[in-house]
């Protein structure tokens, strides 16, 4: 599977989504009995008068287009919705048919079929945020920052993020060929990947020399907080003295998950707030009962730390909880909702922006670490050499008085 960084999903249909559905259903009903365009000016309650042109176009197509008598209303209405979403200028907007919507919601069950990579929009291009650990994508050589050019020999130019996701996903055992351009190379490379079933595990703890825990979070899923609590118990049993919380290449996840996870490390205050299209503000506060409020910690991020991982990082900085080191984060700071429609399809679009507790806009800006490190070329770095992790450990040891 290829996943996109999102926060909140599976919410009730709002007035806009209802309007989309009304266009699909009511407009077709209004036109079905018309052969001369006389219904083109009929107004549907709740829709602007400009939408009457849709009925006029449908009537003309049905009557005059060379294959008009064979037009499939479902296909045409799908196209109308896609066009409406494209007109928003929202890079995260997209339409999913029944099959696509079903596939997109598979990961709520904790597993899915695909190659195991996260994608997002970076500088207007569809890019790999991160291959998931121990997945076909990682094994095949997919890297963070790779730009997707083609899928199975077909250019993705002009396609939405969700459409590209749909092309790459597929059943276990099938093969997909992706043409990529690595950050470190001007020449594209074609990579063949056999799809598999990907299990969602988002927390991994490795104890380093000196009882320092390297705690890597690869996403913020529904199970991340429970996995984190288990990892913290292991850390305590190991008599750990400090944690490197590693959010590199973390593409984000659920808002509920990042609030729970952040609350393990911060005693009180805000995790984030969001502002919607009407200017309404919603605060997400810290929950009580954190298990790691006093554990010395350094947070490690990079340019592919996105979405929920940026919210976590912003909360850590604004609450003066820990030193953050690395490179400026991705800059995906918006609420992107996937809305189900009654026929089993769905629409996805941005509904709000995220801000750190002190009011920093995340979208398009990212989070600047306390200590900025030079980006690392993964091709030049030795397999066992992680200079940013080494630097994080060095800073943590200095902060807790262990020296180097």
C-alpha positions in Angstrom: 0.0 0.0 0.0 0.9 3.6 -0.5 -0.5 5.8 2.2 -1.0 9.6 2.4 -0.5 11.6 5.4 -3.8 12.5 7.0 -5.3 13.2 10.4 -9.0 12.7 10.7 -11.0 10.3 8.7 -14.4 8.7 8.4 -16.5 11.7 9.5 -20.2 12.3 8.8 -21.1 13.8 5.5 -21.2 17.6 5.8 -23.1 20.2 3.8 -20.4 20.3 1.1 -20.2 16.6 0.7 -24.0 16.5 0.6 -24.0 19.1 -2.1 -21.6 17.0 -4.1 -24.0 14.1 -3.8 -27.0 16.2 -4.6 -25.3 17.3 -7.8 -24.7 13.6 -8.8 -28.2 12.5 -7.9 -30.6 15.4 -8.2 -29.2 16.9 -11.3 -29.4 13.6 -13.2 -33.0 13.2 -12.0 -33.8 16.7 -13.1 -32.4 16.0 -16.5 -33.6 12.4 -17.1 -36.9 13.5 -18.6 -35.6 16.4 -20.5 -34.8 16.4 -24.2 -34.7 20.1 -25.0 -32.8 21.7 -22.2 -36.0 23.1 -20.7 -35.0 21.9 -17.2 -31.6 23.5 -17.4 -32.7 26.5 -15.4 -34.4 24.5 -12.7 -32.9 25.4 -9.3 -32.1 22.8 -6.8 -32.6 24.1 -3.3 -29.3 24.8 -1.5 -27.2 25.0 -4.7 -26.1 28.2 -6.4 -27.9 29.1 -9.7 -24.7 28.6 -11.7 -25.1 24.8 -11.1 -28.0 24.9 -13.6 -25.4 24.6 -16.3 -24.7 21.0 -15.3 -28.2 20.0 -16.2 -27.9 21.9 -19.5 -24.6 20.2 -20.4 -26.0 16.7 -19.5 -29.1 17.4 -21.7 -26.9 18.5 -24.6 -24.6 15.5 -24.3 -27.5 13.1 -24.1 -29.2 14.6 -27.1 -26.3 15.7 -29.4 -23.1 13.9 -28.5 -22.2 11.1 -31.0 -22.5 8.4 -28.3 -25.0 10.4 -26.2 -27.6 7.6 -26.1 -25.0 5.3 -24.5 -23.6 7.7 -21.9 -23.3 6.2 -18.4 -24.6 8.6 -15.8 -22.3 7.2 -13.1 -19.2 7.7 -15.2 -20.2 11.2 -16.1 -21.1 12.2 -12.6 -17.8 10.8 -11.3 -16.0 13.1 -13.8 -18.1 16.0 -12.7 -17.1 15.5 -9.1 -13.4 15.2 -10.0 -13.7 18.4 -11.9 -15.3 20.2 -9.0 -12.6 19.0 -6.6 -9.8 20.0 -9.1 -11.3 23.5 -9.2 -10.7 24.0 -5.5 -7.0 24.4 -6.0 -6.6 22.0 -3.0 -3.6 19.7 -3.6 -5.1 17.1 -1.2 -8.5 17.0 -2.8 -9.6 13.9 -4.7 -12.4 11.6 -5.6 -12.4 7.9 -4.8 -14.8 5.4 -6.4 -16.2 2.5 -4.4 -13.2 0.3 -4.9 -10.7 3.1 -4.2 -12.5 4.1 -1.1 -12.6 0.6 0.2 -8.8 0.2 -0.3 -8.1 3.6 1.2 -9.9 2.6 4.4 -8.3 -0.8 4.8 -5.5 0.4 7.1 -8.0 1.0 9.9 -8.0 -2.7 10.4 -4.2 -2.7 11.0 -3.0 -4.3 7.8 -3.2 -3.7 4.0 -1.9 -5.0 0.7 0.7 -3.0 -1.2 4.4 -2.0 -1.3 4.7 -0.3 2.1 5.4 3.4 1.4 4.1 6.8 2.4 3.6 9.5 -0.2 2.9 13.2 -0.2 3.1 16.4 -2.2 6.4 18.2 -2.0 7.0 21.3 -4.2 4.1 20.3 -6.4 5.4 16.8 -7.1 4.2 13.5 -5.7 7.1 12.1 -3.6 7.9 9.3 -1.3 7.8 10.5 2.3 9.2 7.2 3.6 9.3 3.5 2.8 8.0 1.6 5.9 10.6 -0.5 7.7 10.9 -4.1 6.5 8.6 -3.7 3.5 8.9 -4.5 -0.2 9.4 -0.8 -0.9 12.4 -0.5 1.4 13.9 -3.8 0.1 13.6 -2.6 -3.5 15.5 0.6 -2.8 12.8 3.2 -2.5 14.1 6.2 -0.6 12.6 9.2 1.2 12.3 12.1 -1.2 12.0 10.0 -4.3 9.8 11.7 -7.0 7.3 9.4 -8.7 7.4 9.8 -12.5 5.6 6.8 -13.9 3.6 3.8 -12.8 3.7 0.7 -15.0 5.0 2.7 -17.9 2.2 5.4 -17.6 3.1 9.0 -16.8 1.4 10.4 -13.7 1.5 13.9 -15.0 -1.8 15.6 -14.3 -3.0 12.9 -11.8 -4.0 13.6 -8.3 -2.3 12.2 -5.3 -5.1 9.7 -4.7 -5.1 8.6 -8.3 -1.4 7.8 -8.1 -2.0 5.9 -4.9 -4.6 3.9 -6.7 -2.2 3.0 -9.5 0.5 1.7 -7.2 -1.7 -0.3 -4.8 -2.7 -3.9 -5.6 -3.1 -7.5 -4.4 -0.4 -9.4 -2.6 2.0 -11.2 -5.1 1.4 -8.8 -8.0 4.2 -6.6 -9.4 4.2 -2.9 -10.0 7.0 -1.0 -11.8 7.6 2.6 -10.6 9.9 5.1 -12.4 11.5 7.3 -9.7 14.0 10.0 -9.5 16.2 10.0 -6.4 17.1 13.3 -4.7 20.8 12.6 -5.3 20.4 11.9 -9.0 19.2 13.6 -12.1 18.6 10.3 -13.9 15.4 8.3 -13.2 15.5 4.7 -12.1 12.9 2.0 -12.7 12.1 -0.2 -9.7 10.1 -3.4 -9.8 8.3 -4.2 -6.6 6.2 -7.2 -5.6 3.3 -6.2 -3.4 2.7 -7.9 -0.1 0.5 -7.7 3.0 1.8 -4.9 5.2 1.3 -5.0 9.0 1.0 -1.6 10.8 3.5 -1.4 13.6 4.4 2.2 14.5 6.7 2.0 17.6 10.2 0.4 17.9 12.5 0.7 20.9 16.2 -0.2 20.8 18.4 0.3 23.9 21.7 1.9 23.1 25.0 1.7 25.0 24.7 3.7 28.2 21.0 2.8 28.7 19.8 5.4 26.2 16.6 4.3 24.4 16.3 4.9 20.7 12.5 5.2 20.3 11.4 5.3 16.7 7.8 6.3 15.8 7.0 5.5 12.2 3.4 6.8 12.3 0.5 7.8 14.4 -2.1 5.1 14.1 -4.9 3.9 16.4 -2.6 1.5 18.2 0.5 3.8 18.5 -0.3 5.0 22.0 -0.7 1.5 23.4 2.5 0.4 21.6 4.3 3.4 23.1 3.2 2.6 26.6 4.5 -1.0 26.2 7.8 0.5 24.9 8.0 2.9 27.9 7.5 0.0 30.3 10.4 -1.9 28.6 12.5 1.3 28.9 11.8 1.4 32.6 12.6 -2.3 33.1 15.9 -1.7 31.3 16.6 1.2 33.8 17.0 3.6 30.9 18.3 7.1 31.6 17.1 9.0 28.5 15.3 8.7 25.2 16.0 9.7 21.6 12.5 10.0 20.1 13.1 9.5 16.4 10.5 11.0 14.1 12.5 11.0 10.9 10.5 10.0 7.8 7.3 9.8 10.0 4.4 10.9 7.7 1.9 11.5 10.4 -1.5 9.9 11.1 -4.5 10.5 13.4 -5.1 13.6 15.5 -6.4 11.5 18.3 -3.2 9.4 18.2 -0.8 12.4 18.3 -2.7 14.0 21.2 -2.4 10.7 23.2 1.2 10.3 22.3 2.2 13.9 23.1 0.3 13.6 26.4 2.8 10.8 27.5 5.5 13.5 27.5 3.8 16.8 28.5 2.0 17.4 31.7 -0.5 20.0 30.6 -1.2 22.8 28.1 -2.0 22.5 24.4 -0.9 20.0 21.8 -2.2 22.0 18.9 -5.2 24.1 17.7 -6.8 24.1 14.4 -8.8 26.8 12.5 -11.4 25.9 9.9 -12.7 27.7 6.8 -15.1 29.8 8.9 -12.4 30.9 11.4 -13.7 28.5 14.1 -10.9 27.5 16.5 -10.6 24.1 18.1 -8.1 23.4 20.9 -6.6 19.9 21.4 -5.3 19.8 25.0 -2.9 17.5 26.8 -4.5 14.6 28.6 -3.5 13.8 32.1 -1.6 10.7 33.2 1.5 10.8 31.0 4.1 8.0 31.6 7.2 9.9 30.5 6.8 13.4 31.8 10.3 13.5 33.4 12.4 11.3 31.2 15.3 13.3 29.6 14.7 13.4 25.9 16.0 14.6 22.5 13.6 14.6 19.5 15.1 13.9 16.1 13.3 15.1 12.9 14.1 15.5 9.2 12.6 17.0 6.1 10.2 14.0 5.7 8.7 14.3 9.2 5.2 15.4 8.3 1.7 16.0 9.6 1.2 14.5 13.1 4.9 14.3 13.7 5.1 18.0 13.1 2.3 18.6 15.5 4.2 16.6 18.1 7.4 18.4 17.4 5.7 21.8 17.7 4.2 20.9 21.0 7.5 19.7 22.4 9.2 23.0 21.4 6.5 25.3 22.5 6.1 23.5 25.9 9.9 23.5 26.4 9.8 19.8 26.9 12.9 18.7 25.0 15.6 19.7 22.6 14.6 19.1 18.9 17.4 18.5 16.4 17.6 17.7 12.7 16.3 19.6 9.6 13.2 21.7 9.0 10.2 19.4 8.7 7.9 18.7 5.7 5.2 21.4 6.2 2.0 19.3 6.0 -0.2 21.1 8.5 -3.8 20.7 7.5 -6.8 18.6 8.3 -7.6 16.4 5.3 -10.8 14.6 5.7 -12.0 11.5 3.7 -15.8 11.8 3.5 -17.9 8.7 2.6 -20.8 9.1 0.2 -23.9 6.9 0.3 -23.0 4.9 -2.9 -19.7 3.7 -1.3 -17.5 6.3 -3.0 -15.8 9.1 -1.2 -14.3 12.6 -1.5 -11.1 13.9 0.2 -10.3 17.6 0.8 -8.7 20.1 3.2 -11.0 21.5 5.9 -8.7 23.2 8.4 -5.2 24.3 9.2 -3.0 23.3 12.2 -1.1 25.6 14.5 1.4 24.9 17.3 0.4 26.0 20.8 2.2 29.3 20.3 0.5 30.0 17.0 3.0 28.8 14.4 1.3 27.8 11.1 2.6 24.4 10.1 1.2 24.1 6.5 3.9 25.2 4.0 6.3 26.2 6.8 7.3 23.2 8.7 9.0 23.2 12.1 12.5 24.5 12.6 14.5 22.4 15.1 16.4 23.9 18.0 19.6 22.5 16.6 19.8 22.4 12.8 21.9 19.6 11.2 23.1 19.3 7.7 21.1 16.9 5.6 22.7 13.5 5.1 23.2 11.8 1.8 22.0 8.2 2.5 24.0 6.9 -0.4 27.2 8.2 1.1 26.4 7.2 4.7 27.7 3.8 5.8 25.1 1.1 6.6 25.9 1.2 10.3 26.6 4.9 10.5 23.8 7.3 11.6 25.5 10.6 12.2 22.3 12.4 13.2 21.4 9.7 15.7 25.0 9.9 17.0 24.6 13.7 17.4 21.3 13.3 19.2 22.9 10.8 21.7 25.8 13.2 22.2 23.4 16.1 23.0 21.3 14.0 25.3 24.3 12.7 27.3 25.5 16.3 27.7 22.1 17.4 29.0 21.9 14.6 31.6 25.5 15.1 32.6 27.0 11.9 31.3 29.6 13.5 29.1 30.5 12.0 25.7 
